[in-house]
Each structure stands twice: as structure tokens, then as C-alpha cells.
Amino acid sequence: MSSDMLVGRAVRVRSAVAADGDQIAAIWNHEVLWTDATTDTEPRDGRAQREWLERHRGDASAVVAVVGDEVLAYGSLSPYRPKPAFARTLEDSVYVKRGHRGAGLGTLILRELIGRARELGGHSMLARITSGNAASLRLHQRHGFSVVGVEREVAVKLGRWHDVTVLQRPL
Ligand SMILES: CC(C)(COP(=O)(O)OP(=O)(O)OC[C@H]1O[C@@H](n2cnc3c(N)ncnc32)[C@H](O)[C@@H]1OP(=O)(O)O)[C@@H](O)C(=O)NCCC(=O)NCCS
């Protein structure tokens, strides 16, 4: 657990707990339904969110940035592929609540995830980012990720094709 002062408020970064589920789902579902920040299209209902948390809490790979009880951002680590050979390659996910972006919260979350990925025995981290997402590309490049490839027009969302940029960072 760590804390930082951000725009005058004490922000704590800690492992996600069950009580954070609704707020995490609200942050995620907005992006799923209305933006191309993620190519996912299925919002999480209460049950799906509980399952998501169970999957990620086991190895402490879901983290939140909070002020008091308010979740301002969250992030997670997942195996890059669901096959044993890929287990030490971890894909990250970082989401900041609308209205709180550009204030360093994504940085706090990604920094924490990189530390946890090392503790989990990760060998490298990958991020798969919709190519128009300048904020996420910048965030990852600032944290040692570099572009290893671009998948051209692999996803259709909100009525148009999207490229996905793949970035990788050694651990
Ligand atoms: C992408 C996201 C996680 C970044 O988090 P954030 O808290 O807004 O970013 P930070 O304030 O920590 O800034 C990180 C870097 O990105 C830059 N940045 C932030 N917003 C930016 C924007 N809209 N365009 C370009 N760069 C931007 C910052 O200047 C900073 O770079 P610097 O250190 O060189 O100044 C956040 O904007 C977000 O949740 N967006 C919607 C969901 C999403 O896209 N998630 C990622 C999916 S791959």
C-alpha cells in the first residue's frame, strides 16, 4: 500500500476489495459502452464484477486508488494468454474515473502494477491499446513500455475499425 498527495488530496493505492466492486464496474462499464478505450463490448453486471474481483484478488493483481471510500482509478494484471507457457507475461489494464484524468492517477496505478508484476514473478508486461488512445500510449511509454507491433483493423467498435498497438516492457 502507498499514499500520494494529488491535487491536494491524500490518495491511497491498495489492493481492491469486494466493497470496491460497484465503483470499479461503474468506471469500466462507461468505457465499454461509450468509448473505444477498450475493445470490450460487454458491461459487467454485479455477478460478473464479483467474479472478476475473485479472479484478480487471489494474487493481489487488482489495485485501486482511493480518496476515502471513493475509487478514483483501478488497474489489474492478467496472464497475457490463458496457457501455462504465457503465465509470466502479464497484461495490464488501467482505468481512471471520468473527471479525474490527467492528474497522475493512471501513473500511480501503473507504477503499482509494475511492482506487483515483479513480485508475481513476471518476466515482461504487455499493454494492448487502441491506437487512438494518446493518453494510454503516453502513460505506458513513460513507464518503460515500447511499441512492439500494431495490429491493423482488428476490432470493430462504435461503427468503425480500430488498430491495436501492442507495447511491452521487460520486468
Ligand atoms: C489512459 C489513462 C489510464 C491515463 O491515466 P491518467 O491519470 O489520465 O494519466 P496521468 O495523469 O497519470 O498521465 C500520464 C501521462 O499521459 C499524459 N496524458 C494524460 N492525458 C493525456 C491525453 N489526453 N493525451 C495525451 N497525453 C496525456 C500525461 O501528460 C502524462 O505524461 P507526462 O508524464 O509525459 O506528462 C486515463 O486517461 C483513462 O482512464 N482513460 C480512459 C480509459 C483508458 O483509456 N484506459 C486505458 C485502456 S488501454
PDBQT file of the ligand as one rigid body, heavy atoms in Angstrom, charges set to zero:
ROOT
HETATM    1  C1  LIG A 201      -5.358   6.424 -20.063  1.00  0.00    +0.000 C 
HETATM    2  C2  LIG A 201      -5.494   6.781 -18.601  1.00  0.00    +0.000 C 
HETATM    3  C3  LIG A 201      -5.448   5.485 -17.750  1.00  0.00    +0.000 C 
HETATM    4  C4  LIG A 201      -4.282   7.665 -18.189  1.00  0.00    +0.000 C 
HETATM    5  O1  LIG A 201      -4.399   7.972 -16.820  1.00  0.00    +0.000 OA
HETATM    6  P1  LIG A 201      -4.308   9.498 -16.348  1.00  0.00    +0.000 P 
HETATM    7  O2  LIG A 201      -4.438   9.534 -14.870  1.00  0.00    +0.000 OA
HETATM    8  O3  LIG A 201      -5.272  10.292 -17.134  1.00  0.00    +0.000 OA
HETATM    9  O4  LIG A 201      -2.799   9.852 -16.791  1.00  0.00    +0.000 OA
HETATM   10  P2  LIG A 201      -1.685  10.622 -15.960  1.00  0.00    +0.000 P 
HETATM   11  O5  LIG A 201      -2.249  11.887 -15.432  1.00  0.00    +0.000 OA
HETATM   12  O6  LIG A 201      -1.051   9.698 -14.975  1.00  0.00    +0.000 OA
HETATM   13  O7  LIG A 201      -0.657  10.978 -17.132  1.00  0.00    +0.000 OA
HETATM   14  C5  LIG A 201       0.207  10.008 -17.701  1.00  0.00    +0.000 C 
HETATM   15  C6  LIG A 201       0.880  10.603 -18.917  1.00  0.00    +0.000 C 
HETATM   16  O8  LIG A 201      -0.070  10.703 -20.003  1.00  0.00    +0.000 OA
HETATM   17  C7  LIG A 201      -0.187  12.045 -20.426  1.00  0.00    +0.000 C 
HETATM   18  N1  LIG A 201      -1.583  12.282 -20.754  1.00  0.00    +0.000 N 
HETATM   19  C8  LIG A 201      -2.640  12.290 -19.913  1.00  0.00    +0.000 A 
HETATM   20  N2  LIG A 201      -3.768  12.523 -20.592  1.00  0.00    +0.000 NA
HETATM   21  C9  LIG A 201      -3.401  12.675 -21.883  1.00  0.00    +0.000 A 
HETATM   22  C10 LIG A 201      -4.127  12.919 -23.070  1.00  0.00    +0.000 A 
HETATM   23  N3  LIG A 201      -5.471  13.049 -23.062  1.00  0.00    +0.000 N 
HETATM   24  N4  LIG A 201      -3.437  12.982 -24.248  1.00  0.00    +0.000 NA
HETATM   25  C11 LIG A 201      -2.100  12.830 -24.275  1.00  0.00    +0.000 A 
HETATM   26  N5  LIG A 201      -1.349  12.565 -23.153  1.00  0.00    +0.000 NA
HETATM   27  C12 LIG A 201      -1.997  12.519 -21.994  1.00  0.00    +0.000 A 
HETATM   28  C13 LIG A 201       0.261  12.877 -19.245  1.00  0.00    +0.000 C 
HETATM   29  O9  LIG A 201       0.701  14.158 -19.656  1.00  0.00    +0.000 OA
HETATM   30  C14 LIG A 201       1.373  12.016 -18.699  1.00  0.00    +0.000 C 
HETATM   31  O10 LIG A 201       2.530  12.153 -19.483  1.00  0.00    +0.000 OA
HETATM   32  P3  LIG A 201       3.770  13.010 -18.930  1.00  0.00    +0.000 P 
HETATM   33  O11 LIG A 201       4.226  12.273 -17.695  1.00  0.00    +0.000 OA
HETATM   34  O12 LIG A 201       4.736  12.949 -20.042  1.00  0.00    +0.000 OA
HETATM   35  O13 LIG A 201       3.243  14.384 -18.624  1.00  0.00    +0.000 OA
HETATM   36  C15 LIG A 201      -6.802   7.570 -18.293  1.00  0.00    +0.000 C 
HETATM   37  O14 LIG A 201      -6.806   8.750 -19.047  1.00  0.00    +0.000 OA
HETATM   38  C16 LIG A 201      -8.070   6.778 -18.571  1.00  0.00    +0.000 C 
HETATM   39  O15 LIG A 201      -8.554   6.070 -17.704  1.00  0.00    +0.000 OA
HETATM   40  N6  LIG A 201      -8.626   6.885 -19.798  1.00  0.00    +0.000 N 
HETATM   41  C17 LIG A 201      -9.839   6.152 -20.177  1.00  0.00    +0.000 C 
HETATM   42  C18 LIG A 201      -9.666   4.648 -20.058  1.00  0.00    +0.000 C 
HETATM   43  C19 LIG A 201      -8.442   4.159 -20.803  1.00  0.00    +0.000 C 
HETATM   44  O16 LIG A 201      -8.154   4.623 -21.894  1.00  0.00    +0.000 OA
HETATM   45  N7  LIG A 201      -7.733   3.183 -20.194  1.00  0.00    +0.000 N 
HETATM   46  C20 LIG A 201      -6.578   2.571 -20.825  1.00  0.00    +0.000 C 
HETATM   47  C21 LIG A 201      -7.019   1.473 -21.731  1.00  0.00    +0.000 C 
HETATM   48  S1  LIG A 201      -5.626   0.763 -22.592  1.00  0.00    +0.000 SA
ENDROOT
TORSDOF 0
